[in-house]
Amino acid sequence: MTEIFEGIPAIRYEGKDSDNPLAFKYYDADRVILGKKMSEHLPFAMAWWHNLCAGGTDMFGRDTADKSFGASEKGTMEHARAKVDAGFEFMQKLGIKYFCFHDVDLVPEADDIKVTNQRLDEISDYILEKMKGTDIKCLWGTANMFGNPRFMNGAGSTNSVDVYSFAAAQIKKALDLTVKLGGRGYVFWGGREGYETLLNTDVKFEQENIAKLMHMAVDYGRSIGFTGDFYIEPKPKEPMKHQYDFDAATAIGFLRQYGLDKDFKLNIEANHATLAGHTFQHDLRISAINGMLGSIDANQGDTLLGWDTDEFPFNVYDATLCMYEVLKNGGLTGGFNFDSKNRRPSYTKEDMFYAYILGMDTFALGLIKAAEMIEDGRIDKFIEEKYASWKSELGQKIRNNETSLVELAKHAEEMGAPELPGSGRQEYLEAVMNNILFK
């Protein structure tokens, strides 16, 4: 078979002093961190849609990158097979063990869903062939229920029964493919599940219908042997300005309200968290403390732009705080999917590798430093001391639901004015983090 990424070698770890752009500086797959190999802490996944499909088109211009991968015509089954070949060569050269996909990333969508499904059967057979003899697996699958004009009013939230049924058919097939390819999870990204104006929207009706669609997906998935987690990927806006899965807390509330919390966890994307006005760490922490941190879309946004830019991550502070949450959570049931795309002027095949090397090294360095933060112990010690008063007899009675407003009011009257609580020492703790990052 012709080598697609000719001239690009397998990417090796060479250490932080290497100046080879096609080498890892921090990602050493076999290095043991807190008792586990780095590759186990960081199950990286290739995003089929951005890496193999996105050519740099934006609202102001057409493709700059050639993603034909040798196929004579894009949007054909020949092209679909070429993307499979390119994807597996790419993953093998980088040592990536997982991939993620939408249904229409894999094949061109036909007008007739039966034809699309036949194409999906054909390409998934080919993917299975390529998986043989490798250690590459499917992390998760999903259905694209936002790109086609039929989904202009959403999929689960649509006003059309026929469109709703079509969405159900796509989910069914995407679940079939996920099980066929051994996927560990199945994702619902809200896409267009939201509204532009309340003047034409029945919010309660739409949310109930979204929940019904998710329940049907769970029932069907379990019936065909899918044992993994379902995920909701929160996003506050874009394309709809009011999306129903605004952030981690909103999504968790929705799951609990409609009885979906036993089967669903969250797939947290860094760029979506910041669009919601949060830090990446915030949505990770909220997911984790609710037992719903499942998987991560590893990217970052541009704080100077107000939309989802899906940049490859290079912010080591954010990556460190992400890995701090992941380590404290005991890891993920999913993995780290690079829902990231090269910048429009970065259009060469080498740029594809530079981007993944950047992302993998950033999270590897974040893992190293997060482990050092935990082993250092100063932050944990400070937090323990901050809440020390709750270890008192009265504090324990409050925590154990053994007191009342009457008793607490009496205590307050006897005490008089309380002393100020201990300092939060934010600046000190930020200095501790800097000390760890740069020593």
C-alpha positions in Angstrom: 0.0 0.0 0.0 1.2 3.5 -0.9 2.5 5.5 2.1 0.3 8.5 2.4 2.4 10.5 4.9 5.6 9.9 3.0 8.8 11.2 4.6 7.2 11.4 8.0 8.7 8.8 10.4 7.1 7.1 13.4 7.1 9.8 16.1 9.4 8.9 19.1 10.0 10.4 22.5 13.3 12.3 22.5 13.0 14.4 25.6 12.6 18.1 26.3 16.0 19.1 25.0 15.3 17.7 21.5 14.9 20.2 18.7 13.4 17.7 16.3 9.9 19.0 15.4 8.8 15.4 14.7 9.5 14.0 18.1 7.8 14.1 21.5 9.4 16.2 24.1 7.2 15.2 27.1 5.0 12.3 26.0 6.9 9.1 27.0 4.2 6.4 26.7 6.0 4.0 29.0 7.0 6.5 31.7 5.3 5.6 35.0 3.4 8.4 36.8 1.7 7.6 40.1 1.8 3.9 39.4 0.5 3.9 35.9 2.1 4.3 32.5 1.6 7.7 30.8 -0.2 6.0 27.9 -2.7 4.6 30.5 -3.3 8.0 32.1 -3.7 9.5 28.6 -5.7 7.4 26.2 -5.5 9.7 23.3 -7.9 9.6 20.4 -7.9 10.9 16.8 -11.0 12.9 15.8 -12.1 11.6 12.4 -14.0 14.8 11.5 -11.3 17.4 12.1 -8.2 15.4 11.2 -9.4 13.5 8.1 -12.3 15.7 6.9 -11.7 19.4 7.8 -9.8 21.2 5.1 -9.7 24.7 6.6 -13.0 26.0 5.3 -14.5 28.8 7.3 -17.3 31.3 6.6 -14.8 33.5 4.7 -13.1 31.0 2.5 -12.8 27.5 1.0 -10.4 24.7 1.9 -6.7 25.3 2.2 -5.7 21.8 3.1 -5.9 18.8 0.7 -7.6 16.0 2.6 -8.2 13.8 -0.5 -5.4 11.4 0.6 -4.8 10.3 -3.0 -8.5 9.6 -3.9 -9.4 10.8 -7.4 -12.6 12.5 -6.2 -13.7 13.6 -2.7 -17.2 12.6 -1.4 -16.9 9.1 -2.8 -16.5 5.7 -1.3 -13.0 5.7 -2.8 -12.3 8.8 -0.7 -13.9 7.2 2.4 -11.5 4.3 2.1 -8.6 6.6 1.5 -9.5 8.4 4.8 -9.4 5.1 6.6 -5.9 4.4 5.2 -4.7 7.8 6.1 -6.2 7.7 9.6 -4.6 4.4 10.5 -1.2 5.3 9.1 -1.5 8.6 11.1 -2.4 6.9 14.3 0.2 4.2 14.0 3.0 6.8 13.3 1.9 8.8 16.4 1.2 5.8 18.7 -2.4 6.8 19.1 -4.6 4.0 20.3 -8.1 5.3 19.7 -10.3 7.1 17.3 -13.8 8.8 17.4 -16.2 9.4 14.6 -19.6 10.8 13.5 -21.5 8.6 11.0 -21.1 11.0 8.1 -17.4 11.5 8.8 -16.9 8.0 7.6 -18.9 8.0 4.3 -20.7 10.6 2.1 -24.3 10.9 3.1 -26.8 9.8 0.5 -30.4 11.1 0.0 -31.7 7.7 0.9 -30.7 6.6 4.4 -30.7 2.9 3.3 -27.9 3.8 0.9 -26.0 5.7 3.6 -26.3 2.7 5.9 -25.0 0.3 3.2 -22.0 2.6 2.8 -21.5 2.6 6.6 -21.6 -1.2 6.6 -19.0 -1.3 3.9 -16.6 1.2 5.4 -16.9 -0.3 8.9 -16.0 -3.7 7.5 -12.9 -2.0 6.0 -12.1 -0.3 9.4 -12.3 -3.7 11.1 -9.8 -5.1 8.6 -7.5 -2.2 9.3 -7.8 -2.7 13.1 -6.6 -6.3 12.8 -3.0 -6.7 13.9 -3.0 -3.3 15.6 -3.9 -2.1 19.1 -6.1 0.7 17.7 -9.6 0.8 19.1 -12.7 2.9 18.9 -13.2 5.3 21.8 -16.7 6.5 21.0 -19.1 7.0 18.1 -21.9 9.5 17.5 -24.3 10.7 14.8 -24.1 14.0 13.0 -27.6 15.4 13.7 -26.8 19.1 13.0 -25.2 19.5 9.6 -28.1 18.5 7.3 -30.8 21.2 6.7 -33.4 18.8 8.1 -31.9 19.5 11.6 -32.4 23.2 11.4 -34.7 23.0 14.5 -32.7 20.3 16.2 -32.9 16.5 16.2 -34.5 15.5 19.5 -35.8 19.0 19.9 -37.3 19.2 16.4 -40.9 20.3 15.7 -41.2 17.5 13.0 -42.0 13.9 13.9 -40.4 12.8 10.6 -37.2 14.5 11.4 -37.3 13.1 14.9 -37.7 9.6 13.4 -34.8 10.2 11.0 -32.6 11.2 14.0 -33.6 8.0 15.7 -32.6 6.0 12.7 -29.2 7.7 12.6 -28.6 7.0 16.3 -29.6 3.4 15.8 -27.1 2.9 13.1 -24.3 4.9 14.9 -24.9 2.6 17.9 -24.6 -0.4 15.7 -21.3 0.9 14.3 -20.0 1.7 17.8 -20.7 -1.8 19.0 -19.3 -3.3 15.8 -16.1 -1.4 16.2 -15.8 -2.0 20.0 -16.4 1.6 21.1 -16.1 2.4 24.8 -18.8 5.1 24.7 -21.5 6.9 22.7 -21.8 10.7 22.6 -24.7 13.1 22.3 -23.4 16.5 21.3 -26.3 19.0 21.5 -25.7 20.3 18.0 -28.8 22.3 17.3 -30.7 21.1 20.4 -31.7 24.6 21.6 -33.6 27.7 20.4 -33.1 31.2 19.0 -36.3 32.8 20.5 -38.9 31.7 23.0 -41.5 33.3 20.8 -41.6 30.1 18.7 -40.4 27.5 21.3 -42.0 25.1 23.8 -39.0 24.4 25.9 -40.6 21.8 28.2 -41.9 19.8 25.2 -38.6 19.9 23.5 -36.6 18.8 26.5 -39.0 16.0 27.2 -38.6 14.8 23.6 -34.8 14.9 23.8 -34.9 12.8 27.0 -37.2 10.3 25.3 -34.8 9.9 22.4 -31.9 9.3 24.8 -33.9 6.7 26.7 -34.6 4.9 23.5 -30.9 5.0 22.6 -30.0 3.5 26.0 -32.7 0.8 25.6 -31.5 -0.1 22.1 -27.8 0.1 23.0 -28.2 -2.2 25.9 -30.3 -4.6 23.8 -27.4 -5.0 21.3 -24.7 -5.5 23.9 -23.4 -2.0 24.4 -22.0 -1.9 27.9 -20.2 1.4 27.8 -21.2 4.9 28.9 -23.4 7.3 27.1 -22.1 10.8 27.2 -23.6 14.3 26.9 -21.1 16.9 25.7 -22.2 20.3 27.2 -22.0 23.4 25.0 -23.5 26.8 25.8 -24.1 28.3 22.4 -23.2 28.0 18.7 -25.0 27.2 16.5 -28.0 27.9 18.7 -27.7 30.8 21.1 -29.6 28.9 23.9 -28.5 25.3 24.0 -30.2 22.9 26.4 -26.8 21.4 27.6 -25.3 24.8 28.5 -22.6 23.5 30.9 -21.8 20.5 33.2 -24.2 21.6 35.9 -27.1 22.1 33.5 -26.4 18.8 31.8 -26.3 16.9 35.1 -29.5 18.5 36.2 -31.2 17.4 32.9 -29.9 13.8 33.3 -31.2 13.5 36.8 -34.5 15.2 36.1 -35.3 12.6 33.3 -33.8 9.5 35.0 -30.8 9.2 32.6 -28.0 9.6 35.2 -27.4 5.9 35.7 -26.3 5.4 32.0 -24.8 8.8 31.1 -21.7 10.7 32.0 -20.3 13.9 30.6 -17.8 14.4 27.8 -16.2 17.8 28.7 -14.7 20.0 26.1 -12.3 22.7 27.2 -13.4 25.2 24.5 -17.1 24.7 25.4 -16.4 25.3 29.1 -14.8 28.6 28.4 -17.7 29.6 26.0 -20.0 29.1 29.0 -17.9 31.5 31.0 -16.2 28.9 33.1 -12.7 27.5 33.3 -12.0 24.1 31.9 -11.2 23.0 35.4 -14.6 24.1 36.7 -16.6 21.9 34.4 -14.3 19.0 35.1 -14.7 19.5 38.9 -18.5 19.8 38.7 -18.6 16.6 36.7 -16.2 14.7 39.0 -17.9 15.6 42.3 -21.2 14.4 40.8 -19.6 11.1 39.7 -20.1 12.0 36.0 -16.7 12.8 34.6 -16.5 10.4 31.7 -14.4 11.7 28.8 -12.6 14.8 27.5 -12.4 16.7 24.3 -8.9 18.0 24.5 -8.7 21.4 22.8 -8.7 25.1 23.7 -10.4 28.2 22.5 -9.1 31.7 21.7 -10.3 34.1 24.5 -10.2 36.9 22.0 -12.8 35.3 19.8 -16.3 34.5 20.8 -16.8 31.2 19.1 -15.7 27.5 19.1 -12.2 27.7 17.6 -11.2 24.1 18.5 -7.5 24.9 18.7 -4.9 22.3 19.6 -4.0 22.7 23.3 -0.8 24.4 24.2 -1.8 26.1 27.5 0.1 24.1 30.1 -1.6 25.7 33.0 -5.0 24.5 31.8 -3.6 21.1 30.9 -2.1 20.8 34.4 -5.3 21.8 36.2 -7.2 19.3 33.9 -4.9 16.5 34.8 -5.1 17.4 38.5 -8.9 16.9 38.3 -8.5 13.7 36.3 -6.0 12.2 38.7 -8.1 13.2 41.7 -11.0 11.5 40.0 -9.1 8.3 39.6 -9.0 8.6 35.8 -11.6 8.5 33.1 -14.0 5.8 31.6 -13.3 7.5 28.3 -10.3 9.2 27.0 -8.7 12.4 25.5 -10.1 13.0 22.1 -8.4 15.8 20.1 -11.5 17.7 19.0 -9.1 20.1 17.5 -8.2 21.4 14.1 -5.2 22.9 12.5 -5.4 26.7 11.9 -6.4 27.5 8.3 -2.9 28.6 7.3 -1.4 25.3 8.7 -2.4 23.2 5.7 0.4 20.7 5.1 0.6 17.0 6.1 3.5 17.9 8.4 1.2 20.4 10.1 -1.2 17.6 11.0 1.6 15.8 12.9 3.0 19.0 14.5 -0.5 19.7 15.9 -0.9 16.3 17.5 2.6 16.3 18.9 1.8 19.7 20.4 -1.5 18.4 22.0 0.0 15.1 23.2 3.1 16.9 24.7 0.9 19.5 26.4 -1.2 17.0 28.2 1.8 14.8 29.0 3.5 17.8 30.6 0.2 18.6 32.4 0.1 15.1 33.7 3.7 15.3 35.0 3.1 18.6 36.8 -0.3 17.6 38.1 1.3 14.5 39.7 3.9 16.8 41.2 1.2 19.0 42.7 -0.4 16.1 44.3 2.9 14.6 45.6 4.0 18.1 46.8 1.0 18.2 49.1 0.9 21.9 49.9 -2.4 22.6 48.1 -4.1 19.6 49.7 -2.8 20.6 53.1 -4.0 24.1 52.7 -7.5 23.0 51.7 -7.7 20.6 54.7 -6.7 23.4 57.0 -9.1 25.9 55.4 -12.1 23.7 56.5 -10.6 22.6 59.9 -13.4 24.3 61.9 -15.8 21.7 60.5 -14.0 19.0 62.4 -15.3 20.5 65.6 -18.2 19.0 67.5 -20.6 21.6 66.2 -19.2 21.2 62.6 -19.7 17.5 62.7 -23.3 17.8 64.0 -24.1 20.1 61.1 -22.5 17.7 58.6 -24.4 14.7 60.1 -27.8 16.5 60.1 -27.9 16.5 63.9 -28.7 20.1 64.6 -31.2 22.8 63.8 -31.6 26.5 63.1 -32.6 27.0 66.7 -29.5 25.4 68.1 -27.2 27.3 65.6 -28.9 30.6 66.4 -28.3 30.0 70.2 -24.7 29.3 69.5 -24.4 32.5 67.5 -25.9 34.5 70.3 -23.6 33.1 72.9 -20.6 33.5 70.6 -21.1 37.1 69.6 -19.5 38.3 66.4 -17.5 35.5 64.7 -13.9 36.1 63.8 -13.1 36.5 60.1 -12.6 33.1 58.4 -9.1 32.2 57.5 -7.4 33.7 54.5 -8.1 32.1 51.1 -4.4 32.7 50.2 -5.1 32.5 46.5 -1.9 34.3 45.6 0.1 32.0 47.7 -1.4 28.9 46.1 -0.9 30.3 42.6 2.8 30.9 43.5 2.9 27.2 44.7 1.6 26.2 41.3 4.2 28.3 39.5 6.9 26.9 41.7 6.0 23.4 40.7 5.5 24.1 37.0 8.8 25.9 36.6 11.2 24.1 38.9 
